[in-house]
Amino acid sequence: MELSTMFSALAAGSLNLLDPVNLLVMFVGVAIGIVGGMLPGISVVTTLALFMPFTFSMPATTALIALGAVFCGATYGGANAAILINTPGQPGSIATTFDGYAMTQQGRAEEGLYTALLASAFGGVVGALLLLLFFEPLSGIALKFGSEAFFWMAIFGLTTLAAMSPGNVIKSLLGGCIGLGLSTVGLDPADGFPRFTFDCYDLVQGLDMVVLMTSLFSFSQMLFLLESGDGYIADLVRRPKAFLTALKGVWACRKLLTLMSCLGCFIGGLPGAGGSVASIITYNEARRWDRNPARWGTGVIEGVAVPEAANNACVGGSLVPLMALGIPGSASAAILMGGLLSQGLTPGPQLLENNADVAYTFISSLIFVNIVMVLVGWVLVKVCSRILDVPKLVIIPTVITLSILGAYSLRNSMFDVLVLLLTGGGAYLCLKARISPASIALGVVLGPIIEEALSTTIMRSYSSSLPNLLVFSPMSLLFITLSAVSLLVPVYLARRKGGAGSGGSWKPSARNVLRYDFLAALVCTLAGMFFIGESLELTGVAGIFPLVVFSCVAALGLIVLAQELGKRAVKAGRVNYVNVVLYFAFAILTWFLVEPLGFYTALFVCMVIMLCYGTFAVRRHTLTAGNAARCLLFGAGITFAEYACFAWLLHVPTPVGLWI
C-alpha cells in the first residue's frame, strides 16, 4: 500500500473512533474484558468467544473495536488477581505474581495495581504502534522462524527457570519438567495417538491448560493461605499518592519498558508463543541485566511493570500475521479472525486492499483502547483493592467455588473439575516441597510448543539432515547459545557469591529419609521412571518427547534426592494441616454432590459448610442464630452472583439434580 493511501486510511479510521457508539463500546468492552480476565478459569479466549455473539448485529468497525477492547482488557485483567491474592487470572500474569504479591504483603497493593495498569497500557500502546507501522515487515520476519527456531526459543524460555529460582535451580527445573510431562497427556500432535490415558476416555482430549493454571495458582494458593492464622490476606494501606508513585515508577523505567514491550510484541507475533512466554522471558532478561538482580522478587516496581508491558504488547504482536497474512498468531487472534469473517471481511492482504478504512480503524482503536483502559482500570482498582478488607475465610471458599465453576465452564465437563481438585492438591504438596507452581506452569505452557515444533522438525528431517535442522541452522545456534547462557550464568553467579548449593560438606543422614522434601523427590523420581516405561511402549514420534521429558524428571529427581539426603535438618514452623485437609475435603465433596443436588446447589452447600467451619471452628465465633444466618445469606449471595454470571449472562449449561 502506498504511503499516502495508508495515511488517508489512517486519518479516516481515527475519525471513526470519535463516533459516540464506538466510544461507548470501548468503555464497555474494556470493563467486560478486565472483569473476565480477573476470574480464575476464564481465559482471554473464553472471554472473547462469549462476547462475540453480541457483536454480530453491530457494524463491522464497531464490532472490531468492541472485540479489540475486550482483548486488551482481558489481557490486563489477570494482573489484579495476581497482585492481590497471588492468583494470576491469565497465564500471561504468572510473572506478575513474583513481585506483585510481595507488594501486597508490604501494604503496597494499590501501588502494585496501578503499576500493572499503567505498564499494561504502555505496553499495549507500543504494541499497537508497532502493529500500525511495521506489521508487514514484522510478519515477514515471523514467517522466517522455522519449527527448529520455535523449538529452541521455547527451550530458551524454559531455561529462564534457572534465573527465576536462584539457590533452588534443580527443583525449579524439576517443576518445569513436571509441567512438560502434564502437557504430554492426550493425543500426540504428530500422529494423533493417545498417550497416558489409561483407558480413560476423558483423558484423550488432554489436560486443559487453563484448568491446570487455575489449579496451580487459584486452588493451591487458597490451601496455602489456610496455613497462617491471619484473619486477612494482607493489610490494605490506603496511600493517597499511590497512583502518582506508580506513575513515577513506570516513567522512571520507560526505556526498559519500551525495549521489553518491543520484545514482547515480537514474541507475540510468533504463532503459539503468546503473553505467557513473553512475560517470563522479558522478566528474566530484565532481571538478568539489572545492576542488583537480587532485589527482584521482593516487590520492586519493575518486577510488575516489565511482564505486564510485554504481556499487553503481545496483543499487537499476535495481530501482525493476522492483519498482514491472514494467519492468526494466537488463539485470541483466531477468535478475532472469526469476528472479521462473520462481518464478511477476509483478513490478510485483501483486507488492506478492499477495506483499508476498517483495518486502520481497528488498528488505531487499539491505541485509544489502552488509554481508555487507564480510566476504567483506575476506577476498578478502587473496587478490586477492597478484596483485602474481606476476611480470608470468606475469600477462600469464594475463590474455590469460583475456580470449580470456571473449570467446568471451559468444556462443560465435570472431569475438568476433578482434574482441578486433584492437580490443585498436588500443586499444594509440591509447594510444600519448595517446587514452585510457577515452574510447573511454565512447563505446561511451553510443552505443546516444544513438542509440536520438535515433531515438525523430525518430519522435515526425512528430506534433510536432522542435525543440520535442529542444531546447525543459524536460528538454532542462536537460541542454543542463549539457552546455555541463561542456564549456566545463574548457577555460576550463585557459586561465586557462595549461595545455596555452592559448596560445603555433604554428609548424608538417615534422618533425612523421613523428611517431606526427600519423600516428595522420591515420588517424582519413581513417577518419572514409571512413565519412562510407558513412553518406551509408544511407537513413532509420539514417544520421543515424553521419553526425554520423563528421563529428565527421573534424573533431576535423583539429584534432588541426593541433595536432600545430605542437607542439615532445619526446624520448620509448626503448621496446623487440619484446616487444609478439611477444606480440600469440602471441595471434593462438592464434586460428589453435583449429580444428586445440581451444580449450583452443590456449590451453595459446600460454600455454607466452609463459611460455617471458618466462622465457628477456625475463628471460634459464638454459635448463634445471627452468625449462622450471616453464613447462609453470604453463601446464598455469592452463589446467586455466580449463577447470574454464568447461567444468565454466559449461558453455561450445568448438571441439574434435585434443584439447579
C-alpha positions as CSV (number, residue, x, y, z in Angstrom):
1,M,0.0,0.0,0.0
2,E,1.3,3.5,-0.9
3,L,2.3,5.8,2.0
4,S,-0.3,8.5,1.0
5,T,-3.1,5.9,0.8
6,M,-2.1,4.5,4.2
7,F,-2.2,7.9,5.9
8,S,-5.5,8.8,4.4
9,A,-7.0,5.4,5.6
10,L,-5.5,6.0,9.0
11,A,-6.9,9.5,9.2
12,A,-10.4,8.2,8.2
13,G,-10.1,5.4,10.7
14,S,-9.1,7.7,13.6
15,L,-12.2,9.9,12.8
16,N,-14.4,6.8,13.1
17,L,-13.3,6.5,16.7
18,L,-15.0,9.7,17.6
19,D,-18.4,8.2,17.0
20,P,-20.2,8.1,20.3
21,V,-21.3,4.5,19.8
22,N,-17.7,3.4,19.1
23,L,-16.5,5.3,22.3
24,L,-19.2,3.6,24.3
25,V,-18.3,0.1,23.1
26,M,-14.6,0.8,24.0
27,F,-15.5,1.5,27.6
28,V,-18.0,-1.4,27.9
29,G,-15.6,-3.8,26.1
30,V,-12.6,-2.8,28.3
31,A,-14.7,-3.2,31.5
32,I,-16.0,-6.7,30.5
33,G,-12.5,-7.7,29.5
34,I,-10.9,-6.7,32.8
35,V,-13.6,-8.5,34.8
36,G,-13.3,-11.6,32.6
37,G,-9.5,-11.6,32.9
38,M,-9.7,-11.5,36.7
39,L,-11.9,-14.6,37.0
40,P,-10.0,-17.8,37.6
41,G,-10.6,-20.3,34.8
42,I,-12.0,-17.7,32.4
43,S,-9.3,-17.1,29.8
44,V,-8.9,-14.3,27.3
45,V,-10.1,-16.7,24.6
46,T,-13.1,-17.7,26.6
47,T,-14.0,-14.0,27.3
48,L,-13.7,-13.1,23.6
49,A,-15.7,-16.2,22.5
50,L,-18.5,-15.5,24.9
51,F,-18.6,-11.8,23.9
52,M,-18.5,-12.4,20.2
53,P,-22.3,-13.2,19.7
54,F,-23.1,-9.7,20.9
55,T,-21.1,-8.2,18.0
56,F,-23.0,-9.9,15.2
57,S,-25.6,-7.2,14.9
58,M,-23.0,-4.4,15.1
59,P,-21.4,-2.6,12.1
60,A,-18.1,-4.1,11.1
61,T,-16.0,-1.2,12.6
62,T,-17.9,-1.1,15.9
63,A,-17.7,-4.9,16.2
64,L,-13.9,-5.0,15.7
65,I,-13.5,-2.1,18.2
66,A,-15.5,-3.9,20.8
67,L,-13.6,-7.2,20.3
68,G,-10.2,-5.3,20.5
69,A,-11.3,-3.6,23.7
70,V,-12.3,-6.9,25.3
71,F,-9.0,-8.5,24.1
72,C,-6.9,-5.7,25.7
73,G,-8.9,-5.5,28.9
74,A,-8.8,-9.3,29.5
75,T,-5.1,-9.4,28.8
76,Y,-4.5,-6.8,31.5
77,G,-7.2,-8.1,33.9
78,G,-5.3,-11.1,35.1
79,A,-2.8,-8.9,36.8
80,N,-5.3,-7.8,39.5
81,A,-5.8,-11.2,40.9
82,A,-2.1,-12.0,40.6
83,I,-1.2,-9.0,42.7
84,L,-3.9,-9.2,45.3
85,I,-4.2,-13.0,46.0
86,N,-1.2,-14.4,44.2
87,T,-3.5,-16.0,41.7
88,P,-2.9,-15.0,38.0
89,G,-6.2,-14.6,36.3
90,Q,-4.4,-15.4,33.0
91,P,-1.3,-17.4,32.1
92,G,0.4,-14.2,30.9
93,S,0.3,-12.8,34.5
94,I,2.3,-15.6,36.1
95,A,5.5,-13.5,36.2
96,T,3.5,-10.6,37.8
97,T,2.9,-12.7,40.9
98,F,6.7,-12.7,41.7
99,D,6.8,-9.0,42.7
100,G,3.1,-8.1,42.7
101,Y,2.0,-10.3,45.6
102,A,5.2,-9.2,47.5
103,M,4.0,-5.6,47.2
104,T,0.6,-6.6,48.6
105,Q,2.2,-8.2,51.6
106,Q,4.1,-5.0,52.2
107,G,0.9,-2.9,52.2
108,R,1.6,-1.5,48.7
109,A,-1.3,-3.3,46.9
110,E,-2.7,-0.1,45.3
111,E,0.7,0.9,44.1
112,G,1.1,-2.6,42.5
113,L,-2.3,-2.5,40.9
114,Y,-1.7,1.0,39.4
115,T,1.8,-0.1,38.2
116,A,0.3,-3.1,36.4
117,L,-2.4,-0.8,34.9
118,L,0.0,1.8,33.6
119,A,2.6,-0.6,32.4
120,S,-0.1,-2.7,30.6
121,A,-1.4,0.5,28.8
122,F,2.2,1.5,28.0
123,G,2.9,-2.0,26.5
124,G,-0.4,-2.1,24.7
125,V,0.2,1.3,23.1
126,V,3.8,0.3,22.0
127,G,2.4,-3.0,20.6
128,A,-0.4,-1.2,18.7
129,L,2.1,1.4,17.3
130,L,4.4,-1.4,16.1
131,L,1.4,-3.2,14.5
132,L,0.4,0.1,12.8
133,L,3.9,0.9,11.5
134,F,5.7,-2.3,10.9
135,F,3.1,-5.2,10.6
136,E,4.2,-6.1,7.1
137,P,7.9,-6.4,7.7
138,L,7.3,-8.0,11.1
139,S,5.1,-10.6,9.7
140,G,7.8,-11.4,7.2
141,I,10.3,-11.9,10.0
142,A,7.9,-14.1,11.9
143,L,7.4,-16.3,8.9
144,K,11.2,-17.0,8.7
145,F,11.0,-18.8,12.0
146,G,11.1,-22.5,11.2
147,S,10.0,-25.3,13.6
148,E,13.6,-25.7,14.8
149,A,13.7,-22.0,15.9
150,F,10.4,-22.4,17.7
151,F,11.7,-25.4,19.5
152,W,14.9,-23.7,20.8
153,M,13.0,-20.5,21.6
154,A,10.7,-22.5,23.8
155,I,13.7,-24.3,25.4
156,F,15.2,-20.8,26.0
157,G,12.0,-19.8,27.8
158,L,12.3,-23.0,29.9
159,T,15.9,-22.2,30.9
160,T,14.8,-19.0,32.5
161,L,13.7,-21.2,35.4
162,A,17.4,-21.1,36.5
163,A,17.4,-17.4,36.9
164,M,13.9,-17.3,38.5
165,S,14.9,-19.5,41.4
166,P,18.5,-18.8,42.5
167,G,19.7,-21.3,45.0
168,N,16.9,-23.7,44.1
169,V,17.7,-24.3,40.4
170,I,17.4,-28.1,40.4
171,K,13.9,-28.1,42.0
172,S,12.8,-25.3,39.6
173,L,13.9,-27.3,36.6
174,L,12.2,-30.4,38.1
175,G,9.0,-28.4,38.3
176,G,9.4,-27.3,34.7
177,C,9.8,-30.9,33.6
178,I,6.7,-32.0,35.6
179,G,4.8,-29.3,33.7
180,L,6.1,-30.7,30.4
181,G,5.0,-34.1,31.5
182,L,1.5,-32.9,32.2
183,S,1.3,-31.5,28.7
184,T,2.0,-34.9,27.1
185,V,-1.3,-36.4,28.3
186,G,-3.8,-36.9,25.5
187,L,-3.3,-37.2,21.7
188,D,0.2,-36.5,20.4
189,P,0.3,-33.7,17.9
190,A,2.0,-35.7,15.1
191,D,0.1,-39.0,14.8
192,G,-3.0,-38.4,16.9
193,F,-2.0,-41.3,19.1
194,P,-3.5,-41.4,22.6
195,R,-0.8,-41.3,25.4
196,F,-1.0,-41.9,29.2
197,T,-4.8,-42.1,29.1
198,F,-5.0,-45.5,31.0
199,D,-8.3,-46.4,29.2
200,C,-9.9,-43.2,30.5
201,Y,-11.8,-41.5,27.6
202,D,-11.8,-38.1,29.2
203,L,-8.0,-38.0,29.2
204,V,-7.9,-38.4,25.4
205,Q,-8.6,-34.7,25.0
206,G,-5.7,-33.9,27.3
207,L,-5.4,-31.7,30.4
208,D,-6.8,-28.3,29.6
209,M,-4.1,-25.6,30.2
210,V,-6.5,-23.1,31.8
211,V,-7.7,-25.8,34.2
212,L,-4.2,-26.6,35.2
213,M,-3.3,-22.9,35.6
214,T,-6.4,-22.5,37.9
215,S,-5.4,-25.5,40.0
216,L,-1.7,-24.5,40.2
217,F,-2.4,-21.0,41.4
218,S,-6.0,-20.4,42.5
219,F,-6.8,-23.6,44.2
220,S,-3.4,-24.5,45.7
221,Q,-2.9,-20.8,46.8
222,M,-6.2,-21.0,48.8
223,L,-5.0,-24.1,50.6
224,F,-1.7,-22.4,51.3
225,L,-3.4,-19.4,52.8
226,L,-5.1,-21.7,55.3
227,E,-1.8,-22.3,57.0
228,S,-1.4,-18.9,58.6
229,G,-3.6,-17.7,61.4
230,D,-4.0,-14.2,60.0
231,G,-7.6,-13.0,59.5
232,Y,-6.8,-11.2,56.2
233,I,-4.6,-11.9,53.2
234,A,-2.8,-8.6,53.8
235,D,-3.3,-5.2,55.3
236,L,-4.9,-2.7,53.0
237,V,-3.0,0.5,53.5
238,R,-4.6,3.4,51.7
239,R,-1.9,5.6,50.2
240,P,-3.3,8.9,48.8
241,K,-0.4,9.2,46.3
242,A,-0.3,5.6,45.2
243,F,-1.2,6.4,41.6
244,L,1.4,9.2,41.4
245,T,4.0,6.8,42.9
246,A,3.2,4.2,40.4
247,L,3.2,6.7,37.6
248,K,6.7,8.0,38.6
249,G,7.9,4.4,38.9
250,V,6.7,3.4,35.4
251,W,8.0,6.6,33.9
252,A,11.4,6.1,35.5
253,C,11.8,2.7,33.8
254,R,10.3,3.9,30.5
255,K,13.4,2.9,28.4
256,L,13.4,-0.6,29.9
257,L,9.6,-0.9,29.3
258,T,9.9,0.3,25.7
259,L,12.6,-2.3,25.0
260,M,10.7,-5.2,26.7
261,S,7.4,-4.1,25.0
262,C,9.1,-4.4,21.6
263,L,10.5,-7.8,22.6
264,G,7.0,-8.8,23.8
265,C,5.4,-7.6,20.6
266,F,7.9,-9.6,18.6
267,I,7.3,-12.8,20.6
268,G,3.6,-12.2,20.3
269,G,3.9,-12.3,16.5
270,L,5.4,-15.8,16.6
271,P,2.5,-18.2,16.3
272,G,1.9,-20.2,19.5
273,A,4.2,-18.2,21.8
274,G,1.9,-15.7,23.4
275,G,1.9,-13.5,26.5
276,S,2.9,-16.2,29.0
277,V,6.2,-16.8,27.1
278,A,6.8,-13.1,26.5
279,S,6.2,-12.1,30.1
280,I,8.5,-14.7,31.6
281,I,11.3,-14.2,29.1
282,T,11.2,-10.4,29.5
283,Y,11.1,-10.7,33.3
284,N,14.1,-12.9,33.3
285,E,16.1,-10.7,30.9
286,A,15.3,-7.5,32.7
287,R,16.3,-9.1,36.0
288,R,19.5,-10.6,34.5
289,W,20.7,-7.2,33.3
290,D,19.7,-5.3,36.4
291,R,22.6,-3.9,38.5
292,N,21.1,-5.6,41.5
293,P,19.1,-8.6,40.4
294,A,18.7,-9.9,44.0
295,R,16.1,-7.2,44.6
296,W,13.7,-8.8,42.0
297,G,11.0,-10.8,43.7
298,T,11.0,-8.6,46.7
299,G,8.3,-6.2,45.5
300,V,10.1,-3.9,43.0
301,I,8.0,-1.8,40.5
302,E,10.0,-3.1,37.6
303,G,9.0,-6.7,38.5
304,V,5.4,-5.8,37.9
305,A,5.8,-3.4,35.1
306,V,8.1,-5.4,32.8
307,P,5.9,-8.6,32.5
308,E,2.7,-6.6,32.2
309,A,4.1,-4.3,29.5
310,A,5.4,-7.3,27.5
311,N,2.2,-9.3,28.0
312,N,0.0,-6.5,26.7
313,A,2.4,-5.7,23.8
314,C,1.7,-9.2,22.7
315,V,-1.8,-8.1,21.7
316,G,-0.4,-6.1,18.8
317,G,2.2,-8.7,18.0
318,S,-0.3,-11.5,17.7
319,L,-2.3,-9.4,15.3
320,V,0.7,-8.9,13.0
321,P,0.4,-12.1,11.0
322,L,-3.4,-11.9,11.1
323,M,-3.7,-8.4,9.5
324,A,-0.8,-8.9,7.1
325,L,-1.2,-12.5,6.0
326,G,-4.5,-13.8,7.4
327,I,-2.7,-16.2,9.8
328,P,-3.7,-15.8,13.5
329,G,-0.8,-15.5,15.8
330,S,-2.6,-16.8,18.8
331,A,-5.9,-18.4,19.9
332,S,-7.3,-15.0,20.8
333,A,-6.3,-13.7,17.3
334,A,-8.1,-16.7,15.9
335,I,-11.3,-15.5,17.6
336,L,-10.8,-12.0,16.2
337,M,-10.3,-13.7,12.8
338,G,-13.8,-15.3,13.3
339,G,-15.1,-11.8,14.1
340,L,-13.7,-10.5,10.8
341,L,-15.1,-13.4,8.8
342,S,-18.6,-13.0,10.5
343,Q,-18.6,-9.4,9.2
344,G,-17.8,-10.6,5.6
345,L,-14.2,-9.4,5.8
346,T,-11.2,-11.5,4.8
347,P,-8.1,-10.9,6.9
348,G,-4.8,-10.5,5.1
349,P,-3.7,-8.5,2.0
350,Q,-7.3,-8.4,0.7
351,L,-8.4,-6.6,3.8
352,L,-5.9,-3.8,3.2
353,E,-6.8,-3.6,-0.5
354,N,-10.6,-3.7,-0.2
355,N,-11.4,-2.5,3.4
356,A,-8.4,-0.3,4.4
357,D,-10.6,2.1,6.4
358,V,-12.0,-0.8,8.5
359,A,-8.5,-2.3,9.0
360,Y,-6.9,1.0,10.1
361,T,-9.9,1.9,12.3
362,F,-9.4,-1.3,14.1
363,I,-5.6,-0.9,14.4
364,S,-5.8,2.8,15.6
365,S,-8.6,1.8,18.0
366,L,-6.1,-0.4,19.9
367,I,-4.1,2.8,20.9
368,F,-7.3,4.6,22.2
369,V,-8.5,1.4,23.9
370,N,-5.3,1.3,26.1
371,I,-5.9,4.9,27.0
372,V,-9.5,4.1,27.9
373,M,-8.2,1.2,29.9
374,V,-6.3,3.5,32.3
375,L,-9.6,5.4,33.0
376,V,-11.7,2.3,33.5
377,G,-8.9,0.5,35.4
378,W,-8.4,3.4,37.7
379,V,-12.0,3.0,38.9
380,L,-11.8,-0.8,39.1
381,V,-8.6,-0.7,41.1
382,K,-10.5,1.2,43.9
383,V,-13.1,-1.6,43.8
384,C,-10.6,-4.5,43.5
385,S,-8.4,-3.4,46.3
386,R,-11.3,-3.7,48.7
387,I,-10.8,-7.5,48.5
388,L,-8.1,-7.1,51.1
389,D,-10.8,-5.8,53.6
390,V,-12.7,-9.1,53.3
391,P,-11.8,-11.8,55.8
392,K,-9.6,-14.5,54.4
393,L,-12.0,-17.3,55.4
394,V,-14.6,-15.6,53.3
395,I,-12.4,-15.2,50.2
396,I,-11.1,-18.8,50.3
397,P,-14.5,-20.6,49.8
398,T,-15.5,-17.9,47.2
399,V,-12.4,-18.5,45.1
400,I,-12.6,-22.3,45.5
401,T,-16.2,-22.4,44.3
402,L,-15.5,-19.8,41.5
403,S,-12.5,-22.0,40.4
404,I,-14.7,-25.0,40.2
405,L,-17.3,-23.1,38.2
406,G,-14.6,-21.7,35.9
407,A,-13.0,-25.1,35.3
408,Y,-16.4,-26.6,34.4
409,S,-17.4,-23.8,32.1
410,L,-14.4,-24.3,29.8
411,R,-15.7,-27.6,28.3
412,N,-18.8,-28.3,30.4
413,S,-17.0,-31.2,31.9
414,M,-17.1,-32.5,35.5
415,F,-13.9,-34.4,34.7
416,D,-12.2,-31.0,34.3
417,V,-13.4,-30.1,37.8
418,L,-11.9,-33.4,39.1
419,V,-8.6,-32.5,37.4
420,L,-8.7,-29.1,39.0
421,L,-9.2,-30.6,42.5
422,L,-6.6,-33.3,42.2
423,T,-3.9,-31.3,40.5
424,G,-4.6,-28.4,42.9
425,G,-3.9,-30.7,45.8
426,G,-0.8,-32.0,44.1
427,A,0.4,-28.4,43.5
428,Y,0.0,-27.6,47.2
429,L,2.1,-30.6,48.0
430,C,4.8,-29.5,45.5
431,L,4.7,-26.0,47.0
432,K,5.4,-27.5,50.5
433,A,8.4,-29.3,48.9
434,R,9.6,-26.0,47.5
435,I,8.8,-26.9,43.9
436,S,7.3,-23.7,42.7
437,P,3.9,-23.9,40.9
438,A,5.2,-21.2,38.6
439,S,7.9,-23.5,37.3
440,I,5.3,-26.2,36.7
441,A,3.0,-23.7,34.9
442,L,5.8,-22.6,32.6
443,G,6.3,-26.3,31.6
444,V,2.6,-26.7,30.9
445,V,2.6,-23.6,28.7
446,L,5.8,-24.4,26.8
447,G,5.2,-28.2,26.5
448,P,2.8,-28.1,23.5
449,I,5.0,-25.6,21.7
450,I,8.2,-27.6,22.2
451,E,6.6,-30.9,21.2
452,E,4.8,-29.6,18.1
453,A,8.0,-27.9,16.9
454,L,10.1,-31.0,17.6
455,S,7.7,-33.3,15.8
456,T,7.5,-31.0,12.8
457,T,11.3,-30.7,12.7
458,I,11.7,-34.5,12.8
459,M,9.2,-35.0,10.0
460,R,11.1,-32.3,8.0
461,S,14.3,-34.2,8.5
462,Y,13.0,-37.0,6.4
463,S,14.1,-34.9,3.4
464,S,17.1,-33.3,5.1
465,S,19.5,-33.9,8.0
466,L,18.1,-33.6,11.5
467,P,21.4,-32.3,13.0
468,N,21.5,-29.6,10.3
469,L,18.0,-28.5,11.0
470,L,17.9,-28.8,14.8
471,V,21.5,-27.9,15.7
472,F,23.5,-26.2,13.0
473,S,20.9,-23.8,11.4
474,P,21.6,-20.2,12.3
475,M,18.5,-19.6,14.3
476,S,19.1,-22.9,16.2
477,L,22.7,-21.9,17.1
478,L,21.5,-18.5,18.3
479,F,18.9,-19.9,20.7
480,I,21.1,-22.8,21.8
481,T,23.7,-20.2,22.8
482,L,21.1,-18.1,24.6
483,S,19.8,-21.2,26.4
484,A,23.2,-22.2,27.6
485,V,24.0,-18.7,28.9
486,S,20.6,-18.5,30.6
487,L,21.1,-21.8,32.3
488,L,24.7,-21.6,33.3
489,V,25.2,-18.0,34.3
490,P,22.8,-18.0,37.3
491,V,24.5,-21.2,38.6
492,Y,27.9,-19.7,38.2
493,L,26.9,-16.5,39.9
494,A,25.3,-18.4,42.8
495,R,28.5,-20.4,43.3
496,R,30.7,-17.3,43.0
497,K,28.6,-15.5,45.7
498,G,28.6,-18.5,48.0
499,G,24.8,-19.0,47.5
500,A,22.8,-22.1,48.3
501,G,24.3,-25.2,46.9
502,S,27.6,-23.6,46.2
503,G,29.7,-25.7,48.4
504,G,30.1,-27.1,51.9
505,S,30.4,-30.7,53.1
506,W,27.9,-33.2,52.1
507,K,27.0,-35.5,55.0
508,P,24.2,-38.0,54.4
509,S,21.9,-38.6,57.3
510,A,19.4,-41.4,57.6
511,R,17.0,-39.0,59.4
512,N,16.6,-37.1,56.1
513,V,14.9,-40.1,54.5
514,L,11.8,-39.3,56.5
515,R,11.8,-35.6,55.7
516,Y,8.9,-34.4,53.4
517,D,11.2,-32.9,50.8
518,F,13.0,-36.2,50.4
519,L,9.8,-38.2,50.1
520,A,8.4,-35.7,47.5
521,A,11.5,-36.1,45.4
522,L,11.3,-39.9,45.7
523,V,7.7,-39.8,44.4
524,C,8.8,-37.6,41.5
525,T,11.7,-40.0,40.7
526,L,9.5,-43.1,40.8
527,A,6.8,-41.4,38.7
528,G,9.4,-40.4,36.1
529,M,10.7,-44.0,35.9
530,F,7.2,-45.4,35.6
531,F,6.4,-43.0,32.7
532,I,9.7,-43.8,31.0
533,G,8.5,-47.4,30.8
534,E,5.1,-46.2,29.4
535,S,6.9,-44.0,26.9
536,L,9.0,-46.9,25.6
537,E,5.8,-48.7,24.6
538,L,4.8,-45.8,22.3
539,T,5.7,-46.0,18.7
540,G,7.0,-43.4,16.2
541,V,7.3,-39.8,17.0
542,A,4.7,-39.9,19.8
543,G,7.1,-41.5,22.3
544,I,10.2,-39.3,21.7
545,F,9.2,-36.2,23.6
546,P,7.7,-38.0,26.6
547,L,10.7,-40.2,26.9
548,V,13.1,-37.3,27.0
549,V,10.8,-35.3,29.5
550,F,10.3,-38.2,32.0
551,S,14.0,-39.1,31.8
552,C,14.7,-35.6,32.9
553,V,12.2,-35.9,35.7
554,A,13.8,-39.1,36.9
555,A,17.3,-37.7,36.6
556,L,16.5,-34.4,38.3
557,G,14.6,-36.3,41.0
558,L,17.7,-38.4,41.8
559,I,19.8,-35.2,42.1
560,V,17.2,-33.7,44.5
561,L,17.2,-37.0,46.5
562,A,21.0,-36.7,46.9
563,Q,20.8,-33.1,47.9
564,E,18.0,-33.7,50.4
565,L,19.9,-36.7,51.9
566,G,22.9,-34.6,52.7
567,K,21.1,-31.5,54.0
568,R,21.2,-30.3,57.5
569,A,17.9,-30.6,59.3
570,V,16.3,-27.2,59.7
571,K,13.5,-26.6,62.2
572,A,10.3,-25.6,60.4
573,G,7.5,-23.7,61.9
574,R,4.6,-25.8,63.1
575,V,1.6,-25.7,60.7
576,N,-1.9,-27.0,61.5
577,Y,-2.7,-29.0,58.4
578,V,-6.2,-30.0,59.7
579,N,-7.8,-26.9,58.1
580,V,-6.0,-27.6,54.8
581,V,-7.2,-31.2,54.7
582,L,-10.8,-30.3,55.7
583,Y,-11.1,-27.5,53.1
584,F,-9.7,-29.9,50.4
585,A,-12.3,-32.5,51.6
586,F,-15.1,-29.9,51.4
587,A,-14.0,-29.1,47.8
588,I,-14.0,-32.8,46.9
589,L,-17.5,-33.1,48.5
590,T,-18.7,-30.5,46.0
591,W,-17.8,-32.8,43.1
592,F,-19.8,-35.7,44.7
593,L,-22.9,-33.6,45.4
594,V,-23.3,-32.1,41.9
595,E,-25.1,-35.2,40.5
596,P,-27.7,-35.6,43.3
597,L,-28.3,-31.9,44.1
598,G,-27.4,-30.0,41.0
599,F,-24.3,-27.9,40.2
600,Y,-25.2,-24.6,41.9
601,T,-27.0,-26.2,44.9
602,A,-23.8,-28.2,45.5
603,L,-21.7,-25.0,45.3
604,F,-24.1,-23.4,47.8
605,V,-24.0,-26.3,50.3
606,C,-20.2,-26.5,50.3
607,M,-19.9,-22.7,50.4
608,V,-22.0,-22.6,53.5
609,I,-20.1,-25.6,55.1
610,M,-16.8,-23.8,54.5
611,L,-18.2,-20.5,55.9
612,C,-19.6,-22.1,59.0
613,Y,-16.4,-24.1,59.7
614,G,-14.3,-21.0,59.2
615,T,-16.6,-18.9,61.4
616,F,-17.2,-21.3,64.3
617,A,-14.2,-23.7,64.3
618,V,-11.3,-21.6,63.0
619,R,-12.3,-18.1,64.1
620,R,-14.1,-19.6,67.2
621,H,-17.1,-17.2,67.0
622,T,-20.1,-18.0,69.2
623,L,-22.6,-20.3,67.5
624,T,-25.7,-18.1,67.4
625,A,-28.7,-17.8,65.1
626,G,-27.4,-14.5,63.8
627,N,-23.9,-15.8,62.9
628,A,-25.4,-18.9,61.2
629,A,-27.9,-16.7,59.3
630,R,-25.0,-14.5,58.1
631,C,-23.2,-17.6,56.8
632,L,-26.3,-18.7,54.9
633,L,-27.0,-15.3,53.5
634,F,-23.5,-14.7,52.3
635,G,-23.3,-18.2,50.8
636,A,-26.6,-17.6,49.0
637,G,-25.4,-14.2,47.8
638,I,-22.2,-15.5,46.3
639,T,-23.9,-18.5,44.7
640,F,-26.6,-16.3,43.2
641,A,-23.9,-13.9,41.8
642,E,-22.1,-16.9,40.2
643,Y,-25.4,-18.2,38.9
644,A,-26.3,-14.8,37.4
645,C,-22.9,-14.5,35.7
646,F,-22.5,-18.0,34.3
647,A,-26.1,-19.2,33.8
648,W,-27.9,-16.0,32.8
649,L,-25.2,-13.9,31.2
650,L,-22.8,-16.6,29.7
651,H,-25.4,-19.3,29.3
652,V,-23.2,-22.1,30.6
653,P,-25.3,-25.3,30.9
654,T,-24.7,-27.1,34.2
655,P,-25.9,-30.5,35.6
656,V,-29.3,-30.4,37.3
657,G,-30.2,-32.6,40.2
658,L,-32.9,-32.1,42.9
659,W,-32.6,-28.4,42.1
660,I,-30.2,-26.3,40.0
